[in-house]
Amino acid sequence: MRLRLTAAACLLAAAAHTAWAQPAPPTNLGQFRANGATPIAEGGLLVSECVVLQATLPVAGTLQIELKPTSVPFDGTDLKQSASVAAGIASIVLSANSPGAQYHWRARMLDDAGIPSTWADFGTNSDPAIDFEYLNLGPPSAPSIGRPQQVLPDGVTVLPPGTTTSETSVILRATVFTWTGTGSVSVLAEIQPVGTDFTGIATHQSPFVSSGSVATINVGLTTGAYHWRVQSTDSVTTSLGWISFGGNAEDVA
């Protein structure tokens, strides 16, 4: 009888160990601006260097984050870890120090015994899709601009660089920001035929929109190939430098 009790106790201990050996992964993953309150949408723009990554832990422990450029696959290295917290919300403040870089991230937890959970990916997109992109606003007071696009007059169909269209107009658009996140901003565009150098003088300007909004310019077209670039202005300060569309050579459309 004593032997059977000992065996039963061992089985119970093994079952208990199996139950607590690996905690459940964190839930409610979120990404926020530096204030920890303003959410960054999935695939959205981060307009300050600091990002707050957050998750809910099912039991007491620590949160671990793996943050990498989307060009770098997850490999379980260079992990950032929070302080130990009770079950509930844990967060980590990280620096996205490469302007223009696009990031993806995932999270797991370590329980108080140091046992890791499985990984949980942020968002509903498929890895390595963009979770957020870091846009450097530059020095205080300078407005900034991100993600210039060219689209058809329907406002939906995006035209990649080098696209041929039979439409007689096209919409140029970009997201614009002020340093403070308040006030109005406009997009300045310089459009030139391919083969004509840029002059540094804007040929078109959008209406003013609130910081963080998309500004648009309707451009009439005649037959030919064009290249274009943009910058932003808040009517007082012009952003530093032009942003060329497409990333291709300026001697092609």
N, C-alpha and C positions, 0 to 999 in steps of 0.2 A: 504493500500500500504506500509506503514512504517513497519508493522508487517511482510509482505512477504519479504521485503528487509532484515530485521533482520534475518529471518530464512534462507534466501539464503546465507547471510554472514556467518552464523554459519556452514552451510553445506560446504561452501568453506574453512572455517578454519579447519573443521574436515578433509576434503580431503587433505589439505596441511599438517596437522599433520600426517596423515597416510603416506604421501609421504616421510616425513623426519624422521619419528619415528625410523626407523631401517636402518642404512647404509648398503650398500652391503659389503660382506666379502672381505678381502684382497685377492690379486691375486699374481701370480709370486713368490710363496714361494721358498726360496732358503736357503741353508746351506753352510757355508764357513769356511775355516780355519781361524786362528786368524788374518791373514793379511786382511781379509775381501774381498779378491779377488780370492783366490784359491777355487773353488767349491769342495764340498764333494758329491760324487755320492750317489744316493739313495741306502741305505744299505752299504755305504762305511765306511772306517776307518778314524777316527779323531786321529791324531798323536800328538796333543798338548791339554792341558787341556781346552783351551778356544775355543768356537765355536761361530760363528756369524750367527744368524738366521735373515732372512730378508724377507720382503714382500712389495708389493705395495698397498698403501691405496687409495681408490677411492675418498675420500674427506679428508679434514683436520681432524686430530685427533691423537690418539695414537694407537700403536700396542701392543697387548697382546699375550703372548706366554705361552702355557702349555707344559712343557717338563718333561717327566717321563720315567723311565725304562720301557721296553716293558712288564715287568712282572706286572706293575701297570697300571690299566685302567684309562683313562681320567675321571676326576670327577669335573673339573672346579675349583680346588683349587690350591694354591701355584703358582699363575700366576705372570709372569714377564712382566713389562710394560715399553715401550719406552718413551722418551720425546715427547711432542706434536710436530707434524710436519704438514706442508702443505700437500695437496694431492701429493702422490708420494711415494718414497722409504723410509721405516723406518726399522731400524735394532736394535737388542739387542745382546749384548755380554754376553754369559752365560758360566758357568763353569761346565764341565762334570768331576766331581771329584771322580768317582768310576772306576778305571782302569778295563777294561774287561767288563764293563757294556754296554748294548745295549739299545738305546733310541728311542722313537718315540715322535713326537711333532705335535702340531696344532696351528693355529693362528686365531685371530679375531681382530677387531678394535673397538675402542670407538670413536664416533664423539665428537665434541666440546661440545655437550649437555650431554655427558656421556652415550649415548645410545649405547649398544653393537650390533655388527653384529652377524650373525650366524658364526659358526666355519668353518674353512677351514683346511683340513688335508694336510700335506706335502706329495708330491710324488703321485705315481700312485699305490703303493702297498696297500694291504688291512690291516687295523689296526687289531691287534697290530704288524704288520711286522716291522722289524728293519729299522729305517731311517738312523741311524749311530751308529757305535760302537767305544768306546773310547779305544785307545791303548796307554798306558803310555810308552814313550820312555826311561824313566829312566834318570839317570844323564847325563850331557853333555858328548859327545864323545862315549857313549855306543850305539852300534847298537841295533835294536829291531826287533821283529818278531811277526806276527799275523796270525791267522786262519790257522793252519796246517791242511792239508787234505791228504787223501790217495785216489788215483783214479786208474782206470784200465789203461792199456797201450793206450787206445783210447784217453786218456787225458780229457775225458768228464764225464764218469760214476764215481760218487763219491761213495766210499765204507764206510759205517758207521762202527763204532767200532764193533768188533766181527763178521764181515762178513767173510764167507767162499768163496774162489775163486779157480777156477781151472787154472787160469793163472799162467804162470811161472815167471812173473814179475809184479811189481806194481810201480806207481809213487807217491813219497812223494813230497808235495809242500807246500809253505807258502809265505806270503807277507813279505818282509823285508824292513827295513828303516834305514837310518842313522839319527843322531841327526840334522844335518844341512839340510837334504833333498837332498844332493848331494853326489856324490861318488858311489862306488860299494860295494855290500854286498853279502855274501854267506851264505847258510844254512848248518849247521853241524847237522848230525843226528846220534843218537846212536840206533841201532836196536839189540834187543836181543830176544832169544826164551823165551816164557813165562815160568817162573820158574827160569830164570837166572837173577840175579840182575844187574842193570845198574852199569857200572864201572866208568862213568864220562869221558870216552874217546870216541870221535866220531868214528863211523865205516864207515861213508859215508860223502861226501861233495858235494854240488852243484857247478856248475860254478858260477862265480861272475856276478851279474846283477845290474842294476842301482837302486838306492833307490826308494822305492815305487812299485817295480816290483815283480812278482811272481818268486821265485827260485824253481827249480825242481830237484829231484834226482830219477834216474831210479834204481830200486833195483831188483836184481834177487832173485827168491824164490825157496826154496826146501820145501818138505812137512814138515809141522809143524805149530805151532801157535806163533805169535810174538807180542811183544809190542815195542813201539819206542817213542823217544822224540827228540826235536830239540832245537837248539839255533842258533844265527847268529854271524857272524864275518865280520869285514871290513878289515881283515888281520893285523890290529894293535890292536884292542880292541875286545874282545869277550863279547857278551851280558851277563847281569847278570842272571845266573840261566837257567836251562833247562825248556822247556815247554813240558809236556807230552801230547800225542795225546789222544783224546777221552773223557777225564774226568772220565773214569772208573777206577776200581782198577787195579794196575799194575800186579796182578797175573792172569789177563785174557787178551785175545787178543784184 
